[in-house]
C-alpha cells in the first residue's frame, strides 16, 4: 500500500512537471530534438545495457570520449533530480532507496529534457547508459530517435554483487572508484571464465571524501539485480528482433576489457562514419545542383 502511494505521488509530481514543461516555450525545440530526419542520420546513437554494477557508465564514458560523442547517464539524471530537492526528486528518492524501478514515464520525461538541452547546445548523437530498462522504455525511445546499436554488457552474478558493494563516490570531485579486489577462478562445468578485477583505488586527496551510495548495500543490490533480471529479457528481445543487439561479456578490469570492447565496436563505428560521409556527400551534391 505504501509503495502504491509513493508511486501515485510520484506520477502526480511528474504530471505537474510535464504540464509545465510542455506548455513552455521549449516545447517546439524539444520536438525537434527527437526528430529522426535525415539530418540526424550517420550519428552514433547507442544504448549500453546491462545489470547494476556491470560497468555501463564506466565503459560508456570511455567509449564516448574516444568517439567524441556525448555520454548521457540516466542514473546521473535521476540523482541530479533527487539532489535538487524538487517534489519529483523527493518522490524518486523514496522508490530508488528501496531498490525499485522508477515509473517509465518519469525516466522518459527526465531524459527528454536532457536530449532537448543537448540539441540546443549543438550536440550530435549520444551514448546512453541506464536506459532503457523496460521494453516499454525501449519502444518509447524508438519512437523519438533511431538507435543504431544496443550493447548488452554481462558479468558473473557474484562479481556484480561485489562490485556494487565496493563502489565509492568522492563527495568532493564526484569521481567514481571501487575498492573491491576481485578474483574468481574459471568454472569449467558452467563455462564461466576466470575473472580478475583489481580495485579502482582513489588518489589520496579523494580518500577522506569517499561516500557509499545509499542503494549499494548487499540487500538492496540483490533486490536491484532481481528487479533488473525480470525486466531485462524483453528489452534484449526488442533489440535482438531489430538486429541491433550486441552481446559482450566482461572478464577483467578496464585495461583488459576496453581494447576488446573497442575492437568489437569497430564495425559499428565504421558504419556510422560511412553513413555520415555519404550523407554529407549527398548534401554537397544537392547544394551544387540547386
DRENVO-384346 format. One record per atom (N, C-alpha, C, CB): residue in one letter; x, y, z. Coordinates in steps of 0.1 Angstrom, whole numbers, padded with zeros to 4 digits, always signed. Glycine has a CB too. Layout:
BEGIN
aXYZ
...
END
This chain:
BEGIN
x+0008-0012+0000
x+0000+0000+0000
x+0009+0013+0000
x-0009+0000+0012
x+0019+0012+0009
x+0028+0024+0009
x+0035+0026-0004
x+0039+0022+0020
x+0040+0015-0011
x+0046+0016-0024
x+0037+0022-0034
x+0051+0002-0028
x+0024+0018-0034
x+0015+0023-0044
x+0012+0038-0041
x+0001+0015-0043
x+0012+0042-0029
x+0010+0056-0025
x+0022+0064-0030
x+0008+0058-0010
x+0034+0059-0028
x+0046+0066-0033
x+0046+0068-0048
x+0059+0059-0029
x+0042+0057-0055
x+0042+0058-0070
x+0031+0067-0075
x+0040+0044-0076
x+0019+0068-0067
x+0009+0077-0071
x+0013+0092-0070
x-0004+0074-0063
x+0020+0094-0058
x+0025+0108-0056
x+0036+0112-0067
x+0031+0109-0042
x+0044+0102-0070
x+0054+0104-0080
x+0048+0107-0094
x+0064+0092-0081
x+0038+0100-0097
x+0032+0102-0110
x+0025+0116-0110
x+0021+0091-0113
x+0019+0120-0099
x+0013+0133-0098
x+0023+0144-0100
x+0005+0135-0085
x+0035+0143-0093
x+0045+0152-0094
x+0050+0153-0109
x+0057+0149-0085
x+0051+0141-0115
x+0056+0141-0129
x+0046+0148-0138
x+0058+0126-0133
x+0033+0145-0136
x+0022+0152-0144
x+0023+0167-0143
x+0008+0147-0140
x+0026+0172-0131
x+0027+0186-0129
x+0039+0192-0137
x+0028+0190-0115
x+0050+0185-0135
x+0063+0189-0142
x+0060+0188-0157
x+0074+0180-0138
x+0054+0178-0162
x+0052+0176-0177
x+0043+0187-0182
x+0046+0163-0180
x+0033+0191-0175
x+0023+0201-0179
x+0031+0214-0180
x+0011+0202-0170
x+0039+0217-0170
x+0047+0230-0171
x+0056+0230-0182
x+0054+0232-0157
x+0063+0219-0184
x+0074+0219-0194
x+0068+0220-0208
x+0082+0206-0193
x+0058+0212-0211
x+0053+0212-0225
x+0045+0225-0228
x+0044+0200-0227
x+0041+0232-0218
x+0034+0245-0220
x+0043+0256-0222
x+0024+0248-0209
x+0056+0254-0219
x+0066+0264-0220
x+0071+0266-0235
x+0078+0261-0211
x+0080+0276-0237
x+0085+0279-0250
x+0094+0269-0255
x+0091+0293-0250
x+0099+0260-0247
x+0109+0250-0251
x+0103+0238-0258
x+0118+0245-0240
x+0090+0237-0257
x+0083+0225-0263
x+0086+0223-0278
x+0068+0226-0261
x+0085+0234-0286
x+0088+0232-0301
x+0102+0227-0303
x+0086+0245-0308
x+0112+0233-0295
x+0126+0229-0297
x+0127+0214-0292
x+0135+0238-0288
x+0120+0210-0282
x+0121+0196-0277
x+0116+0187-0288
x+0112+0194-0264
x+0105+0190-0295
x+0101+0182-0306
x+0111+0180-0316
x+0088+0187-0312
x+0119+0191-0319
x+0129+0190-0329
x+0141+0181-0324
x+0135+0204-0332
x+0143+0180-0311
x+0154+0172-0306
x+0152+0158-0308
x+0155+0175-0291
x+0139+0153-0310
x+0136+0139-0311
x+0134+0135-0326
x+0125+0135-0303
x+0136+0145-0335
x+0133+0142-0349
x+0143+0131-0354
x+0134+0155-0357
x+0138+0122-0363
x+0146+0112-0369
x+0148+0116-0384
x+0140+0098-0367
x+0149+0129-0387
x+0150+0133-0400
x+0164+0130-0405
x+0148+0149-0401
x+0166+0132-0418
x+0179+0128-0425
x+0191+0136-0419
x+0178+0130-0439
x+0188+0147-0413
x+0199+0155-0407
x+0206+0148-0395
x+0195+0169-0402
x+0199+0138-0389
x+0204+0131-0378
x+0210+0117-0382
x+0193+0128-0368
x+0209+0114-0395
x+0215+0101-0399
x+0230+0101-0399
x+0210+0097-0413
x+0236+0090-0396
x+0251+0089-0396
x+0257+0093-0382
x+0256+0099-0406
x+0249+0097-0373
x+0254+0100-0359
x+0254+0087-0351
x+0245+0110-0352
x+0263+0086-0342
x+0263+0075-0333
x+0252+0076-0322
x+0277+0073-0326
x+0243+0067-0322
x+0232+0067-0313
x+0231+0053-0307
x+0218+0072-0320
x+0238+0051-0296
x+0239+0038-0290
x+0234+0038-0276
x+0254+0034-0290
x+0229+0027-0272
x+0225+0025-0258
x+0233+0013-0252
x+0209+0021-0256
x+0238+0015-0240
x+0245+0005-0233
x+0236-0002-0222
x+0258+0010-0226
x+0234-0015-0224
x+0225-0022-0215
x+0234-0031-0205
x+0215-0031-0223
x+0227-0036-0195
x+0234-0045-0186
x+0230-0042-0171
x+0249-0043-0187
x+0232-0052-0162
x+0228-0051-0149
x+0235-0041-0140
x+0229-0065-0142
x+0230-0038-0129
x+0237-0029-0120
x+0251-0034-0116
x+0229-0026-0107
x+0261-0026-0117
x+0275-0030-0114
x+0283-0035-0125
x+0274-0040-0103
x+0277-0037-0137
x+0284-0043-0148
x+0295-0033-0154
x+0275-0047-0159
x+0292-0020-0152
x+0302-0010-0157
x+0297-0002-0169
x+0314-0017-0161
x+0283-0001-0170
x+0278+0006-0181
x+0283+0020-0182
x+0262+0007-0180
x+0283+0027-0171
x+0287+0041-0170
x+0302+0042-0173
x+0284+0047-0157
x+0310+0033-0167
x+0324+0033-0169
x+0328+0032-0184
x+0331+0022-0161
x+0322+0022-0190
x+0326+0019-0204
x+0319+0029-0214
x+0322+0005-0208
x+0307+0033-0211
x+0300+0043-0219
x+0308+0056-0219
x+0286+0045-0214
x+0313+0061-0208
x+0320+0073-0207
x+0333+0072-0215
x+0323+0077-0193
x+0340+0061-0214
x+0353+0060-0221
x+0351+0058-0236
x+0360+0047-0216
x+0341+0051-0240
x+0338+0050-0254
x+0334+0063-0260
x+0328+0039-0257
x+0325+0070-0253
x+0320+0083-0257
x+0332+0093-0259
x+0310+0089-0247
x+0341+0093-0249
x+0352+0102-0250
x+0361+0098-0262
x+0361+0101-0237
x+0363+0085-0265
x+0371+0081-0276
x+0365+0085-0289
x+0373+0066-0276
x+0352+0085-0290
x+0345+0088-0302
x+0340+0103-0303
x+0333+0079-0304
x+0342+0110-0292
x+0338+0124-0292
x+0323+0126-0294
x+0346+0132-0302
x+0316+0118-0286
x+0301+0120-0286
x+0296+0121-0272
x+0294+0108-0293
x+0285+0128-0269
x+0280+0129-0256
x+0277+0116-0249
x+0268+0138-0255
x+0281+0115-0236
x+0276+0104-0228
x+0265+0108-0219
x+0289+0098-0219
x+0254+0102-0220
x+0242+0105-0212
x+0239+0093-0202
x+0230+0109-0220
x+0240+0096-0189
x+0238+0085-0179
x+0225+0088-0173
x+0249+0085-0169
x+0215+0079-0175
x+0202+0080-0169
x+0202+0081-0154
x+0193+0069-0173
x+0211+0073-0148
x+0213+0073-0133
x+0217+0087-0128
x+0222+0063-0129
x+0226+0093-0135
x+0231+0107-0131
x+0220+0117-0132
x+0243+0111-0140
x+0211+0116-0143
x+0200+0125-0144
x+0190+0123-0132
x+0193+0122-0157
x+0188+0111-0128
x+0179+0108-0117
x+0185+0113-0104
x+0176+0093-0116
x+0198+0111-0102
x+0204+0116-0090
x+0204+0131-0089
x+0219+0110-0089
x+0206+0137-0101
x+0206+0152-0101
x+0192+0157-0097
x+0210+0157-0115
x+0182+0151-0102
x+0168+0155-0099
x+0165+0153-0084
x+0158+0147-0107
x+0170+0142-0079
x+0168+0139-0064
x+0176+0149-0056
x+0174+0125-0061
x+0188+0152-0060
x+0196+0162-0053
x+0191+0176-0053
x+0211+0162-0058
x+0183+0179-0064
x+0177+0192-0065
x+0167+0195-0054
x+0170+0194-0078
x+0161+0184-0048
x+0151+0186-0037
x+0138+0189-0042
x+0156+0196-0028
x+0135+0188-0055
x+0122+0191-0061
x+0112+0181-0056
x+0122+0191-0076
x+0099+0184-0057
x+0089+0174-0053
x+0091+0161-0061
x+0075+0180-0056
x+0093+0162-0074
x+0096+0150-0082
x+0108+0142-0076
x+0098+0153-0096
x+0119+0150-0073
x+0131+0143-0068
x+0128+0136-0055
x+0141+0154-0066
x+0120+0142-0046
x+0118+0136-0033
x+0110+0123-0034
x+0110+0146-0024
x+0101+0123-0044
x+0093+0110-0046
x+0102+0100-0053
x+0081+0113-0055
x+0111+0104-0062
x+0120+0095-0068
x+0129+0088-0057
x+0129+0102-0078
x+0133+0096-0047
x+0142+0091-0037
x+0135+0080-0029
x+0146+0102-0028
x+0123+0081-0026
x+0115+0071-0019
x+0116+0057-0026
x+0101+0075-0016
x+0115+0057-0039
x+0115+0045-0046
x+0129+0040-0049
x+0108+0047-0060
x+0138+0048-0053
x+0152+0044-0056
x+0158+0038-0043
x+0160+0056-0061
x+0156+0044-0032
x+0163+0039-0019
x+0158+0025-0016
x+0160+0049-0008
x+0147+0020-0021
x+0143+0007-0019
x+0147-0003-0030
x+0127+0006-0018
x+0155+0002-0039
x+0160-0007-0050
x+0149-0010-0061
x+0164-0020-0044
x+0139-0002-0061
x+0128-0004-0071
x+0130+0005-0083
x+0114-0001-0064
x+0124+0001-0094
x+0125+0009-0107
x+0115+0020-0106
x+0122+0000-0119
x+0119+0032-0112
x+0110+0043-0113
x+0100+0041-0124
x+0118+0056-0115
x+0088+0047-0124
x+0079+0045-0135
x+0085+0050-0148
x+0066+0053-0132
x+0082+0043-0159
x+0087+0046-0172
x+0086+0061-0176
x+0081+0037-0182
x+0074+0066-0174
x+0071+0079-0179
x+0080+0090-0172
x+0057+0083-0177
x+0084+0087-0160
x+0092+0097-0152
x+0106+0097-0158
x+0093+0093-0137
x+0112+0085-0160
x+0125+0084-0166
x+0125+0090-0180
x+0130+0070-0167
x+0115+0087-0188
x+0114+0093-0202
x+0114+0108-0201
x+0102+0087-0209
x+0106+0113-0192
x+0105+0128-0191
x+0118+0135-0188
x+0094+0132-0181
x+0125+0129-0178
x+0138+0135-0174
x+0148+0134-0186
x+0144+0128-0161
x+0148+0122-0192
x+0157+0120-0204
x+0154+0130-0215
x+0156+0106-0209
x+0141+0132-0218
x+0137+0141-0229
x+0142+0155-0226
x+0122+0141-0230
x+0142+0159-0214
x+0147+0173-0211
x+0162+0174-0214
x+0144+0176-0196
x+0169+0163-0210
x+0184+0163-0213
x+0187+0163-0228
x+0190+0150-0206
x+0179+0155-0236
x+0181+0155-0250
x+0178+0168-0256
x+0172+0144-0257
x+0168+0175-0251
x+0165+0188-0256
x+0176+0198-0254
x+0151+0193-0250
x+0181+0198-0242
x+0192+0207-0238
x+0204+0204-0247
x+0196+0205-0223
x+0207+0191-0249
x+0219+0188-0258
x+0217+0192-0272
x+0221+0173-0258
x+0204+0191-0277
x+0201+0195-0291
x+0204+0210-0292
x+0187+0192-0294
x+0199+0218-0282
x+0200+0232-0282
x+0215+0236-0282
x+0193+0238-0270
x+0223+0228-0275
x+0238+0231-0274
x+0246+0226-0286
x+0244+0224-0262
x+0239+0220-0296
x+0245+0215-0308
x+0252+0202-0307
x+0255+0225-0312
x+0248+0194-0297
x+0253+0180-0296
x+0249+0171-0308
x+0250+0174-0283
x+0257+0162-0312
x+0253+0153-0323
x+0255+0139-0318
x+0262+0155-0335
x+0244+0131-0318
x+0244+0117-0313
x+0245+0116-0298
x+0255+0110-0320
x+0247+0104-0294
x+0248+0101-0279
x+0252+0087-0277
x+0235+0105-0272
x+0257+0084-0265
x+0258+0071-0260
x+0251+0071-0246
x+0274+0066-0258
x+0241+0063-0245
x+0232+0064-0234
x+0233+0051-0225
x+0217+0065-0239
x+0235+0053-0212
x+0235+0041-0204
x+0225+0043-0192
x+0249+0039-0198
x+0220+0031-0188
x+0210+0031-0178
x+0195+0033-0183
x+0212+0042-0168
x+0194+0033-0196
x+0181+0035-0202
x+0182+0029-0217
x+0176+0050-0202
x+0173+0022-0221
x+0160+0017-0215
x+0162+0005-0206
x+0150+0014-0225
x+0153+0004-0196
x+0154-0007-0186
x+0141-0016-0188
x+0155-0002-0172
x+0132-0011-0195
x+0120-0020-0198
x+0117-0019-0213
x+0108-0014-0190
x+0109-0029-0217
x+0105-0029-0232
x+0097-0017-0235
x+0097-0042-0235
x+0089-0012-0226
x+0081+0000-0229
x+0090+0012-0231
x+0071+0003-0217
x+0101+0013-0223
x+0110+0024-0225
x+0117+0023-0238
x+0120+0024-0213
x+0121+0010-0242
x+0128+0008-0255
x+0119+0013-0266
x+0131-0007-0257
x+0106+0010-0265
x+0096+0014-0275
x+0095+0029-0276
x+0083+0007-0273
x+0094+0035-0264
x+0093+0050-0264
x+0105+0056-0270
x+0091+0054-0249
x+0117+0051-0267
x+0129+0057-0272
x+0130+0055-0287
x+0142+0050-0266
x+0125+0044-0292
x+0125+0041-0307
x+0115+0051-0314
x+0121+0027-0310
x+0105+0056-0307
x+0096+0065-0312
x+0101+0079-0314
x+0083+0065-0304
x+0112+0082-0307
x+0117+0096-0307
x+0131+0097-0313
x+0117+0102-0294
x+0138+0086-0315
x+0152+0086-0321
x+0155+0073-0326
x+0162+0091-0311
x+0164+0072-0336
x+0168+0060-0342
x+0181+0054-0336
x+0170+0062-0357
x+0179+0045-0326
x+0190+0038-0320
x+0197+0029-0330
x+0186+0030-0307
x+0210+0030-0331
x+0218+0022-0341
x+0223+0009-0335
x+0229+0030-0347
x+0226+0009-0322
x+0232-0002-0315
x+0228-0003-0301
x+0247-0002-0317
x+0225-0015-0296
x+0223-0018-0282
x+0233-0027-0277
x+0208-0024-0279
x+0243-0022-0270
x+0254-0030-0264
x+0250-0036-0251
x+0267-0022-0263
x+0249-0050-0250
x+0245-0057-0238
x+0257-0062-0231
x+0235-0068-0242
x+0261-0056-0220
x+0272-0060-0212
x+0268-0070-0202
x+0279-0048-0205
x+0276-0080-0199
x+0273-0091-0189
x+0285-0094-0181
x+0268-0103-0196
x+0282-0099-0169
x+0293-0102-0159
x+0287-0112-0149
x+0298-0089-0152
x+0296-0121-0144
x+0291-0131-0134
x+0284-0125-0123
x+0303-0140-0130
x+0273-0131-0118
x+0264-0126-0108
x+0272-0122-0095
x+0254-0136-0104
x+0281-0131-0090
x+0288-0129-0078
x+0297-0117-0079
x+0295-0141-0073
x+0302-0114-0091
x+0311-0103-0093
x+0303-0090-0093
x+0319-0104-0106
x+0291-0090-0098
x+0282-0079-0098
x+0280-0074-0084
x+0269-0082-0105
x+0277-0084-0075
x+0274-0080-0061
x+0286-0074-0055
x+0269-0093-0053
x+0298-0080-0056
x+0310-0075-0051
x+0313-0061-0056
x+0322-0084-0053
x+0311-0059-0069
x+0314-0046-0075
x+0305-0035-0070
x+0313-0047-0090
x+0292-0038-0069
x+0282-0028-0064
x+0285-0024-0049
x+0268-0034-0065
x+0288-0034-0041
x+0291-0031-0027
x+0304-0024-0025
x+0291-0044-0019
x+0313-0025-0035
x+0326-0018-0034
x+0326-0005-0040
x+0336-0027-0041
x+0315+0000-0046
x+0315+0013-0053
x+0316+0024-0042
x+0303+0015-0061
x+0324+0034-0046
x+0326+0046-0038
x+0326+0059-0047
x+0339+0046-0029
x+0320+0069-0042
x+0320+0082-0049
x+0327+0093-0041
x+0305+0086-0052
x+0335+0100-0047
x+0342+0112-0040
x+0332+0123-0039
x+0355+0116-0047
x+0328+0126-0026
x+0319+0137-0024
x+0324+0151-0028
x+0314+0137-0010
x+0337+0152-0030
x+0343+0165-0033
x+0344+0167-0049
x+0358+0165-0028
x+0349+0157-0056
x+0351+0159-0071
x+0340+0151-0079
x+0365+0154-0075
x+0333+0142-0073
x+0323+0134-0080
x+0327+0122-0087
x+0316+0144-0089
x+0340+0119-0087
x+0345+0108-0094
x+0342+0095-0088
x+0361+0109-0096
x+0341+0084-0096
x+0337+0071-0091
x+0349+0062-0089
x+0327+0064-0100
x+0349+0054-0078
x+0360+0044-0076
x+0354+0031-0071
x+0370+0050-0065
x+0362+0021-0070
x+0357+0008-0065
x+0369+0001-0057
x+0353-0001-0077
x+0366-0002-0044
x+0376-0007-0035
x+0376-0022-0035
x+0373-0002-0021
x+0367-0029-0043
x+0366-0043-0044
x+0378-0049-0051
x+0353-0048-0050
x+0385-0059-0046
x+0396-0066-0052
x+0391-0080-0055
x+0409-0066-0043
x+0388-0083-0068
x+0380-0094-0072
x+0389-0104-0080
x+0368-0091-0080
x+0388-0117-0075
x+0394-0128-0083
x+0385-0140-0081
x+0409-0131-0078
x+0381-0145-0093
x+0373-0158-0093
x+0379-0167-0103
x+0357-0155-0096
x+0382-0179-0099
x+0387-0189-0109
x+0377-0193-0119
x+0392-0201-0102
x+0381-0198-0130
x+0372-0203-0141
x+0364-0214-0136
x+0379-0206-0154
x+0352-0216-0141
x+0343-0227-0137
x+0340-0235-0150
x+0330-0222-0130
x+0349-0245-0152
x+0347-0253-0165
x+0333-0259-0166
x+0357-0264-0165
x+0327-0263-0155
x+0314-0270-0156
x+0303-0261-0162
x+0310-0274-0142
x+0304-0248-0158
x+0294-0239-0163
x+0299-0231-0175
x+0289-0230-0152
x+0312-0232-0178
x+0318-0224-0189
x+0321-0210-0186
x+0309-0225-0201
x+0320-0207-0173
x+0323-0193-0169
x+0338-0190-0168
x+0316-0190-0155
x+0342-0179-0173
x+0357-0176-0174
x+0362-0171-0161
x+0359-0166-0185
x+0376-0171-0160
x+0382-0165-0148
x+0380-0150-0148
x+0398-0168-0149
x+0378-0145-0136
x+0376-0130-0135
x+0387-0124-0126
x+0362-0127-0129
x+0394-0115-0132
x+0404-0108-0124
x+0401-0093-0125
x+0418-0111-0129
x+0398-0087-0114
x+0395-0072-0114
x+0401-0066-0102
x+0379-0070-0114
x+0412-0059-0103
x+0419-0052-0092
x+0410-0040-0089
x+0433-0048-0096
x+0412-0035-0077
x+0404-0023-0073
x+0407-0011-0081
x+0406-0020-0058
x+0398-0002-0082
x+0400+0011-0089
x+0401+0021-0077
x+0388+0015-0099
x+0413+0022-0072
x+0415+0030-0060
x+0416+0045-0062
x+0428+0025-0053
x+0411+0052-0052
x+0411+0067-0053
x+0425+0073-0050
x+0400+0073-0044
x+0428+0084-0055
x+0440+0091-0051
x+0439+0096-0036
x+0443+0103-0060
x+0450+0099-0030
x+0449+0102-0016
x+0440+0114-0013
x+0463+0105-0011
x+0440+0124-0022
x+0432+0136-0019
x+0417+0133-0019
x+0434+0146-0030
x+0413+0121-0025
x+0398+0118-0025
x+0395+0109-0014
x+0395+0111-0038
x+0404+0102-0008
x+0401+0092+0003
x+0393+0097+0014
x+0414+0087+0008
x+0395+0110+0019
x+0387+0114+0030
x+0373+0118+0026
x+0393+0127+0036
x+0370+0118+0013
x+0357+0123+0009
x+0349+0111+0003
x+0359+0134-0002
x+0353+0099+0004
x+0346+0088-0002
x+0333+0085+0005
x+0354+0075-0002
x+0322+0083-0004
x+0309+0080+0001
x+0304+0068-0006
x+0300+0092-0002
x+0295+0061+0002
x+0288+0049-0004
x+0274+0053-0007
x+0288+0037+0007
x+0270+0049-0019
x+0256+0052-0024
x+0247+0045-0015
x+0254+0048-0038
x+0235+0051-0012
x+0225+0045-0003
x+0220+0032-0008
x+0214+0055-0001
x+0220+0030-0021
x+0214+0018-0027
x+0225+0007-0030
x+0207+0021-0040
x+0237+0009-0024
x+0248-0001-0026
x+0250-0010-0014
x+0261+0006-0030
x+0240-0012-0006
x+0241-0023+0004
x+0238-0036-0003
x+0231-0020+0016
x+0243-0047+0003
x+0241-0060-0003
x+0226-0063-0005
x+0248-0071+0005
x+0218-0060+0005
x+0204-0063+0005
x+0197-0056-0007
x+0197-0059+0018
x+0200-0043-0008
x+0194-0036-0019
x+0200-0040-0033
x+0196-0021-0017
x+0213-0043-0033
x+0219-0047-0046
x+0212-0060-0051
x+0234-0050-0044
x+0210-0070-0042
x+0204-0082-0046
x+0190-0080-0051
x+0204-0092-0034
x+0183-0071-0045
x+0169-0068-0049
x+0169-0061-0063
x+0162-0059-0039
x+0179-0052-0065
x+0180-0045-0077
x+0183-0055-0089
x+0191-0034-0077
x+0192-0064-0086
x+0196-0074-0096
x+0183-0083-0100
x+0207-0083-0091
x+0176-0086-0089
x+0163-0094-0092
x+0154-0086-0100
x+0157-0098-0079
x+0152-0073-0097
x+0143-0065-0105
x+0148-0063-0119
x+0141-0051-0098
x+0161-0061-0121
x+0167-0060-0134
x+0165-0072-0142
x+0182-0056-0133
x+0168-0084-0137
x+0167-0096-0144
x+0152-0099-0149
x+0171-0108-0135
x+0143-0095-0141
x+0129-0097-0145
x+0125-0088-0157
x+0119-0094-0133
x+0131-0077-0159
x+0128-0067-0169
x+0137-0068-0181
x+0128-0053-0164
x+0149-0074-0180
x+0160-0074-0190
x+0156-0081-0203
x+0172-0079-0184
x+0151-0093-0201
x+0148-0102-0213
x+0140-0095-0224
x+0142-0115-0208
x+0129-0089-0220
x+0121-0082-0230
x+0128-0071-0237
x+0108-0077-0224
x+0137-0064-0230
x+0145-0053-0237
x+0154-0059-0246
x+0152-0045-0226
x+0161-0070-0242
x+0171-0076-0251
x+0164-0082-0263
x+0178-0088-0244
x+0152-0088-0261
x+0144-0093-0272
x+0140-0083-0282
x+0132-0101-0267
x+0137-0071-0277
x+0133-0060-0285
x+0144-0056-0295
x+0129-0047-0277
x+0156-0054-0290
x+0167-0050-0298
x+0172-0062-0307
x+0178-0045-0290
x+0171-0074-0302
x+0176-0086-0309
x+0167-0087-0322
x+0175-0099-0301
x+0154-0085-0320
x+0145-0086-0331
x+0147-0076-0342
x+0130-0085-0326
x+0153-0065-0338
x+0156-0054-0347
x+0170-0055-0353
x+0155-0040-0341
x+0177-0066-0349
x+0191-0068-0353
x+0201-0058-0348
x+0191-0067-0368
x+0198-0052-0336
x+0206-0041-0331
x+0214-0046-0318
x+0198-0029-0327
x+0212-0058-0313
x+0218-0062-0301
x+0232-0068-0303
x+0209-0072-0294
x+0241-0063-0295
x+0255-0069-0295
x+0258-0073-0281
x+0265-0058-0300
x+0260-0086-0278
x+0263-0091-0265
x+0278-0090-0263
x+0258-0106-0263
x+0282-0086-0251
x+0297-0085-0248
x+0299-0089-0233
x+0302-0071-0250
x+0307-0099-0231
x+0310-0104-0217
x+0322-0098-0212
x+0311-0119-0217
x+0322-0092-0200
x+0333-0086-0193
x+0340-0097-0184
x+0329-0074-0184
x+0353-0098-0186
x+0360-0109-0179
x+0372-0103-0171
x+0365-0119-0188
x+0374-0090-0172
x+0386-0084-0165
x+0384-0069-0162
x+0398-0086-0173
x+0394-0063-0158
x+0394-0049-0155
x+0394-0040-0167
x+0405-0045-0146
x+0393-0027-0165
x+0393-0018-0176
x+0404-0019-0186
x+0392-0004-0171
x+0417-0020-0182
x+0428-0021-0191
x+0427-0033-0200
x+0441-0022-0184
x+0421-0044-0195
x+0420-0056-0204
x+0407-0056-0212
x+0420-0069-0195
x+0397-0050-0207
x+0384-0050-0214
x+0382-0040-0224
x+0373-0049-0203
x+0386-0028-0222
x+0384-0017-0231
x+0389-0019-0245
x+0390-0004-0226
x+0401-0024-0247
x+0406-0027-0261
x+0397-0038-0268
x+0420-0032-0260
x+0393-0048-0260
x+0384-0058-0266
x+0371-0052-0270
x+0382-0070-0256
x+0366-0043-0262
x+0353-0037-0264
x+0354-0028-0277
x+0348-0029-0252
x+0364-0020-0278
x+0366-0011-0289
x+0367-0019-0302
x+0378-0002-0287
x+0374-0031-0301
x+0375-0039-0313
x+0362-0045-0317
x+0385-0051-0310
x+0354-0048-0308
x+0340-0053-0311
x+0331-0043-0317
x+0334-0059-0298
x+0333-0030-0312
x+0325-0019-0317
x+0330-0013-0330
x+0325-0008-0307
x+0342-0017-0335
x+0348-0010-0347
x+0339-0011-0359
x+0361-0016-0349
x+0333-0023-0362
x+0324-0023-0374
x+0312-0013-0373
x+0318-0037-0375
x+0307-0011-0361
x+0296-0002-0359
x+0301+0013-0360
x+0289-0004-0346
x+0313+0015-0356
x+0319+0029-0357
x+0321+0032-0372
x+0333+0029-0350
x+0327+0022-0379
x+0329+0024-0394
x+0316+0026-0401
x+0336+0011-0399
x+0306+0019-0397
x+0293+0020-0404
x+0287+0034-0402
x+0283+0010-0399
x+0288+0039-0389
x+0283+0053-0386
x+0290+0063-0394
x+0284+0055-0371
x+0304+0062-0394
x+0312+0072-0402
x+0309+0071-0417
x+0327+0069-0399
x+0307+0059-0422
x+0304+0057-0436
x+0291+0064-0439
x+0304+0043-0440
x+0281+0062-0431
x+0268+0068-0433
x+0268+0083-0432
x+0258+0062-0422
x+0277+0088-0423
x+0278+0102-0421
x+0285+0108-0434
x+0286+0106-0409
x+0295+0102-0439
x+0302+0106-0451
x+0293+0107-0463
x+0314+0098-0454
x+0285+0096-0464
x+0275+0095-0476
x+0265+0106-0475
x+0268+0082-0476
x+0260+0109-0462
x+0250+0119-0461
x+0256+0133-0464
x+0245+0119-0446
x+0268+0135-0460
x+0275+0148-0463
x+0277+0150-0478
x+0288+0149-0456
x+0281+0139-0485
x+0283+0140-0500
x+0270+0143-0507
x+0288+0127-0505
x+0259+0137-0502
x+0246+0139-0508
x+0241+0153-0507
x+0235+0130-0502
x+0244+0159-0495
x+0240+0173-0492
x+0249+0182-0501
x+0243+0177-0478
x+0262+0179-0503
x+0270+0188-0511
x+0265+0187-0526
x+0285+0183-0510
x+0262+0175-0531
x+0257+0174-0544
x+0244+0181-0546
x+0255+0159-0548
x+0235+0180-0536
x+0222+0187-0537
x+0224+0202-0538
x+0213+0184-0526
x+0234+0207-0530
x+0237+0222-0529
x+0243+0226-0543
x+0246+0225-0518
x+0251+0218-0549
x+0258+0221-0561
x+0248+0222-0573
x+0269+0211-0565
x+0237+0214-0572
x+0228+0214-0583
x+0216+0223-0581
x+0223+0200-0586
x+0215+0229-0569
x+0204+0238-0566
x+0205+0251-0573
x+0204+0240-0551
END
